[in-house]
Amino acid sequence: MNNHQQNNTGKLPEVAVVILNWNGKKFLEQFLPSVTGSSYANKRIIVADNASADDSVPFVRANYPQVEILQNNNNDGFAKGYNVALKQVRSDYYVLLNSDVEVTQGWIEPVIDLMESDQSIAVCQPKLLAFDNKTQFEYAGASGGWIDNLGYPFARGRVFENCEKDKGQYNEAQECFWASGAALFIKAKVYHDLGGLDEYFFAHQEEIDLCWRIKLSGYKIYVQPASVVYHVGGGTLPKGNSRKTYLNFRNNLIMLHKNLSTAERIKKIPLRFLLDGIAAWKALFSGDGGYFIAILKAHFHVIKWILFHQKESLFVADKKIIQSGIYNGSIVWDHFIKKKKTFFEIVGNK
């Protein structure tokens, strides 16, 4: 291990790998061995169980006595589930790790090396490849998350549904805009100082909101592709699920309202409503009524949130201009109209 992993006390920083689980026994059986086999010396592995109805907890107790278990009383989703669990975990770093992720040997070291080398890096993700096709980037974060001018998230290696083949084209560690919640390394102090994940989101895009607030507070978000993990994806809510569509559209608009300046909000949010509406009608005419209803419902709930629920969300008061990881164009225009498929075609060599 490299010397600069050691902190001021001469010890390796403690890393708590926290797996939020809900009825995921089959994933724990499949992927816990890779996590417990991680080579990083000063680590804790914790399963935070969101009131599973399967026998996940007895399985972990019986087979992995070295793994700590935290039991939440309800399934409160990704955001609240982690907030409740992490209030009980003291560590230098947290890794929010999905239960459907296979990690590779030595996956922790390069990330902690990088984060320890620059104290302004608060969050970092490894390179995410697809478990079922290990040469392809995985949807949830690929090689570092970006956002476009209208708040649509994409990543180095993934634009909308198009996931690129990994040919080493995004192998350099660099600053990005958001890190994937499937394998998110974060300084514990920063997590708590900023109030953690926004519980109103329940699930989907809450990690992008957290990263945005972290950037507004003056920290950096990074990707370290020297660390590689494989993600199954869609483990809890499969792609195409109307609840997933609803949460994605609702949470994305709420995130914009929270993190944009008032002037940008007035300019961008009505345009987003319009673009979302076009996507909804297009889906309806293609025979996908569920998609149409999910977007309609999302828009209704965004208006309701603006009118009645803003106070329940987490905001950052001192806003700073952030450039890294923001594409000033529109990926909707570039991808669907200009037919650009890859991150490189859209953003260039960044």
MOBEL-V632107 format. One record per residue. D_LAST is the distance of its C-alpha to the last C-alpha in Angstrom with 2 decimals. Layout:
D_LAST
D_LAST
//
This chain:
29.49
27.78
29.82
27.18
27.22
30.62
31.04
33.54
36.50
35.64
35.02
32.03
30.64
32.08
29.81
31.35
29.96
31.27
31.57
32.67
35.07
36.96
39.18
36.73
39.27
38.14
34.56
36.01
38.24
35.40
32.63
34.42
35.40
31.80
31.26
34.60
33.90
30.84
31.37
30.37
33.74
33.82
32.97
34.83
34.44
35.63
36.23
36.49
38.56
38.55
42.23
41.84
44.79
44.30
45.30
41.89
43.36
46.45
44.33
42.08
45.20
47.05
44.36
42.02
44.23
41.48
39.29
40.04
40.72
40.41
42.04
41.18
44.10
42.29
39.27
37.47
34.10
30.86
30.63
34.25
34.70
32.14
33.41
36.97
36.15
33.97
36.69
38.71
36.25
35.98
33.20
30.49
27.71
27.81
26.00
26.37
26.66
27.69
30.85
29.32
26.82
27.56
26.11
25.87
27.73
26.11
23.52
24.43
24.40
20.73
19.87
22.89
22.24
18.85
20.40
23.45
21.64
20.36
22.81
20.53
18.59
20.79
19.11
17.16
16.97
17.18
15.64
17.84
19.35
22.29
25.67
27.36
24.82
23.23
20.87
19.26
16.85
18.96
18.93
19.31
15.90
14.39
11.58
11.09
12.20
10.91
13.47
14.11
16.49
19.49
18.77
17.97
16.04
13.68
11.38
8.82
11.71
14.03
14.71
18.30
20.49
18.37
17.31
15.69
17.20
15.65
15.48
13.50
10.22
8.68
11.10
9.68
10.84
8.75
9.77
9.78
12.54
15.03
16.24
18.48
22.20
22.99
22.16
21.44
22.13
23.34
25.52
28.90
29.87
26.88
27.65
31.24
30.74
28.76
31.25
29.24
28.33
29.85
32.85
33.36
30.35
32.25
29.34
25.96
23.09
24.97
22.24
19.73
22.49
23.05
19.42
19.52
22.82
21.59
18.77
21.46
23.57
21.24
19.71
16.23
14.96
13.14
12.56
14.28
14.12
17.00
19.07
19.72
21.93
23.33
24.00
26.78
25.71
28.13
30.59
32.43
31.82
30.95
28.60
30.71
32.89
33.96
33.87
30.22
29.55
31.62
29.91
26.36
27.31
29.57
27.32
24.25
26.48
28.15
24.87
23.98
27.50
27.29
24.05
23.81
26.00
29.23
28.25
25.01
27.03
29.70
27.29
24.97
27.23
29.83
27.19
25.91
29.56
29.95
26.96
28.07
31.56
30.59
29.01
32.27
34.58
32.68
33.13
36.79
37.53
35.98
38.48
36.31
38.44
37.10
33.55
35.18
37.32
34.50
32.48
35.74
36.60
33.16
33.57
37.12
36.11
33.34
36.07
38.41
35.91
35.39
39.18
40.37
37.86
35.30
37.24
36.55
32.79
30.80
29.44
27.87
29.93
28.01
24.88
22.10
19.25
15.90
12.61
9.95
9.16
11.04
10.50
13.37
14.57
16.55
15.50
19.29
19.59
16.66
17.70
21.46
22.34
19.88
19.71
15.99
15.74
12.31
9.04
7.59
10.69
10.29
6.95
5.88
3.80
0.00
//
